[in-house]
Amino acid sequence: MSKQSSRGPAWEALRQAVLERDGYTCAYCGREATTADHVTPKAQGGRDELSNLVAACLPCNSKKQDRVLIRNAGFNPRWLDSLW
């Protein structure tokens, strides 16, 4: 686990909130999500905040690592459903 890794009860509660908000759907590929990914990685100054987290499956989260992806940066179309 890196120095930047999030862990502990507060992180677990935040991770669960992200997964529920995003319907357990990976923001990058649409498969079932089991992790929360930092849109702006902690290594680049990102914070443990709902606005900086998206649900992600383990393969996508692992592949993304500490990069920022412009294409899907923090946007999940399923969030639009909650606005109506």
Secondary structure, 3 states (H helix, E strand, C coil): CCCCCCCCHHHHHHHHHHHHHCCCECCCCCCECCEEEECCCHHHCCCCCHHHEEEECHHHHHHHCCCCCCCCCCCCHHHHHHHC
